[in-house]
Amino acid sequence: IKAMMKENDPLKRNAMFSALLEQLSPENAKAAFTALRESRGNGRGGFGRGGGGDEMRLLLNAWGRVDGKTAVAELTALSEAARAEHEANGDNGRGRGGWGGRDGGGAFDIYSALNGWATNDASAALEYVNGLEGDDRQKGMYTSGIVRGLMANGVNDAISFISELPQDDNNSRGRYMSTVAEEMLEDGAASAAKWANTLEADDLKGGAMDRIAGSYAREDLESAIAWVGDHASEDYAARAVTEVAEQWAE
């Protein structure tokens, strides 16, 4: 990590970092994380201008894959320590990403570790998230991270995971499907729309349609109108119909 952070050639730096990730293990992952975290404030290729934010995100993903339980525990401890320090200083606010900030351990760091953990063991990652107390919004964010991690194994794994989640009044399953739909949009909106039609559960189909509708309307308005028209009598399609109608009106 230290040698990489001193490297000015971006291609060499990326090659060094790739080699490091390949050698990451439960025994050395924490040390690698600590070294990269400490580099944030050195003003040389740290987080921000040097792209270190992406490096940390990838490192945390890799740590989650080799030892997700420890990664999340260590990051949570950092977050709690930061919380205690802020409260001791009379700061009861909470910035974007949760406690931790530049010192590591914020919600976005934990999210990245959960991505990797879910890629290898989604059930264990979900067990951790379900065990959290309070803050349903953060739990939703973390569950979304699990879905994102499963995407590395393929769309079907992610859909199966979402299908097994309990339905709730907040349409959480539909929102998680938007992550999958975003991936499907890479093959074009028309292809994504055909895929959405194959989904059986109404809330999953509705969540996918919500994400696809705007892109489809911008890409091919007439086809998008026909597509949502086929579903217009169904409650799950209401948001998609509205999105296409707004694009049409504009």
C-alpha positions in Angstrom: 0.0 0.0 0.0 2.7 2.5 1.0 4.7 1.8 -2.2 1.5 2.1 -4.3 0.6 5.5 -2.8 4.0 6.8 -3.8 3.7 5.7 -7.4 2.9 8.6 -9.8 2.3 6.5 -12.9 -1.4 5.6 -12.8 -1.1 2.4 -14.8 1.7 1.1 -12.6 -0.3 2.1 -9.5 -3.4 0.2 -10.8 -1.2 -2.9 -11.5 0.2 -2.8 -8.0 -3.2 -2.4 -6.5 -4.6 -5.4 -8.5 -1.7 -7.5 -7.4 -2.4 -6.5 -3.8 -6.1 -7.4 -4.0 -5.2 -10.9 -5.4 -3.0 -11.5 -2.3 -5.6 -10.2 0.2 -6.4 -12.7 3.0 -8.2 -12.7 6.3 -4.7 -12.3 7.9 -3.5 -9.2 6.1 -6.8 -7.5 5.1 -7.0 -5.3 8.2 -3.4 -4.1 7.8 -4.0 -3.2 4.2 -7.2 -1.3 5.1 -5.4 0.5 7.9 -2.5 1.5 5.6 -4.8 2.8 2.9 -7.0 4.7 5.5 -3.9 6.4 6.9 -2.9 7.5 3.4 -6.0 9.6 3.1 -4.5 12.6 4.9 -1.0 12.5 3.4 -1.9 14.8 0.5 -0.3 12.5 -2.0 -2.7 10.4 -4.1 -5.0 10.1 -1.1 -8.7 10.2 -1.3 -10.2 12.6 -3.8 -7.8 13.8 -6.5 -5.8 10.6 -6.6 -8.8 8.2 -7.0 -8.2 6.7 -3.5 -11.9 6.6 -2.9 -12.3 4.0 -5.6 -9.3 2.1 -4.2 -10.8 2.0 -0.8 -14.2 0.9 -2.1 -12.5 -2.0 -4.0 -10.4 -2.9 -1.0 -13.4 -3.1 1.3 -15.2 -5.2 -1.3 -12.3 -7.6 -1.4 -12.0 -7.7 2.4 -15.7 -8.5 2.6 -15.2 -11.4 0.2 -12.3 -13.0 2.2 -13.7 -12.2 5.7 -16.9 -10.3 5.7 -17.8 -10.8 9.3 -14.5 -9.3 10.5 -14.6 -6.5 8.0 -18.0 -5.3 9.1 -17.1 -5.7 12.8 -14.0 -3.6 12.4 -15.7 -0.9 10.4 -18.6 -0.8 12.9 -16.1 -0.3 15.7 -14.5 2.6 13.9 -18.0 4.1 13.3 -18.9 3.8 17.0 -15.6 5.3 18.1 -16.2 8.2 15.8 -19.7 8.6 17.1 -18.4 8.7 20.7 -15.8 11.3 19.8 -18.3 13.5 18.1 -20.8 13.3 20.9 -18.0 14.0 23.5 -17.3 17.2 21.5 -21.0 18.2 21.6 -21.6 17.3 17.9 -24.9 15.4 17.7 -25.3 15.7 14.0 -24.7 13.0 11.6 -23.1 13.6 8.2 -23.7 11.9 4.9 -22.6 8.2 5.1 -22.9 8.0 8.9 -20.2 8.3 11.5 -16.7 7.6 10.4 -16.1 10.1 7.7 -12.5 10.4 6.6 -11.3 8.1 9.4 -13.2 5.2 7.9 -16.1 3.1 9.2 -19.0 5.1 7.9 -22.1 3.6 6.4 -20.7 3.7 2.9 -17.6 1.8 4.0 -19.8 -0.9 5.6 -21.9 -0.9 2.4 -18.8 -1.6 0.3 -17.8 -4.5 2.6 -21.3 -5.9 2.5 -21.1 -5.9 -1.3 -18.1 -8.3 -1.2 -19.5 -10.3 1.7 -22.8 -10.9 -0.2 -20.9 -12.0 -3.3 -19.6 -15.0 -1.3 -22.2 -15.5 1.4 -25.4 -13.5 1.0 -27.2 -15.3 3.8 -24.6 -14.4 6.4 -24.6 -10.8 5.2 -28.4 -10.6 5.5 -28.3 -12.2 8.9 -26.0 -9.4 10.0 -28.2 -6.7 8.5 -31.4 -8.2 10.1 -29.7 -8.2 13.4 -29.2 -4.4 13.4 -31.4 -2.4 15.7 -33.2 0.8 14.8 -32.6 2.9 11.6 -34.7 1.1 9.0 -33.3 3.4 6.4 -29.8 2.3 7.0 -30.9 -1.4 7.0 -32.5 -0.8 3.6 -29.3 0.7 2.3 -27.3 -2.2 3.5 -29.8 -4.7 2.0 -29.4 -2.9 -1.3 -25.7 -3.4 -0.9 -26.3 -7.1 -0.6 -28.3 -7.1 -3.8 -25.5 -5.1 -5.5 -23.0 -7.7 -4.3 -25.1 -10.6 -5.6 -25.1 -8.9 -9.1 -21.5 -10.0 -9.4 -22.8 -13.6 -9.5 -25.5 -12.8 -12.0 -28.9 -11.2 -12.3 -30.7 -14.4 -11.4 -29.0 -14.7 -8.0 -30.0 -11.2 -7.2 -33.6 -11.8 -8.2 -33.9 -15.0 -6.2 -32.6 -13.2 -3.2 -35.1 -10.3 -3.5 -37.9 -12.8 -4.1 -37.2 -14.4 -0.8 -37.3 -11.2 1.2 -40.6 -10.5 3.0 -43.0 -8.0 1.5 -43.7 -4.8 3.4 -45.7 -1.6 3.2 -42.7 0.3 1.9 -42.4 -1.7 -1.3 -38.8 -2.5 -0.4 -38.6 -5.5 -2.8 -39.6 -3.2 -5.6 -36.9 -0.7 -4.8 -34.3 -3.4 -4.7 -35.4 -4.5 -8.1 -34.4 -1.1 -9.5 -30.8 -2.1 -8.9 -31.2 -5.1 -11.1 -33.2 -3.2 -13.7 -30.3 -0.7 -13.9 -28.0 -3.5 -14.9 -30.5 -4.8 -17.5 -30.6 -1.3 -19.1 -27.0 -1.7 -20.2 -28.4 -3.9 -23.0 -30.9 -1.1 -24.0 -34.3 -0.1 -22.7 -36.2 -2.3 -25.2 -34.4 -5.4 -24.0 -34.8 -4.4 -20.4 -38.6 -3.9 -20.9 -38.9 -7.4 -22.4 -37.1 -8.8 -19.4 -39.4 -6.9 -17.0 -42.4 -8.5 -18.7 -41.1 -12.0 -17.6 -41.1 -11.2 -13.9 -44.0 -12.8 -12.1 -44.3 -11.0 -8.7 -46.2 -7.8 -9.1 -44.0 -5.8 -6.8 -40.8 -7.0 -8.5 -42.2 -6.2 -11.9 -43.4 -2.8 -10.8 -40.0 -2.0 -9.3 -38.2 -2.9 -12.5 -40.7 -1.0 -14.6 -40.2 2.1 -12.5 -36.5 2.1 -13.3 -36.9 1.3 -17.0 -39.8 3.6 -17.9 -37.9 6.9 -18.1 -35.0 5.5 -20.0 -37.3 3.7 -22.5 -39.4 6.9 -23.0 -36.2 8.9 -23.8 -34.9 6.1 -26.1 -38.1 5.3 -28.0 -41.2 7.1 -26.8 -43.8 5.3 -29.0 -42.6 1.9 -28.0 -42.5 2.9 -24.3 -46.1 4.2 -24.6 -47.2 0.8 -26.0 -45.2 -1.1 -23.3 -46.7 0.7 -20.3 -50.1 0.6 -22.1 -50.1 -3.2 -21.9 -49.8 -2.9 -18.1 -51.8 0.3 -17.5 -54.7 -1.5 -15.7 -52.4 -2.9 -13.1 -51.5 -1.1 -9.9 -47.9 -2.1 -10.1 -47.5 -0.2 -13.3 -48.8 3.1 -12.0 -45.5 4.8 -11.5 -44.1 3.6 -14.8 -47.2 4.9 -16.6 -46.8 8.3 -14.9 -43.1 8.5 -15.9 -43.9 7.8 -19.5 -46.8 10.2 -19.5 -44.6 13.0 -18.2 -42.0 12.3 -20.9 -44.8 12.3 -23.5 -46.3 15.6 -22.3 -42.9 17.3 -22.3 
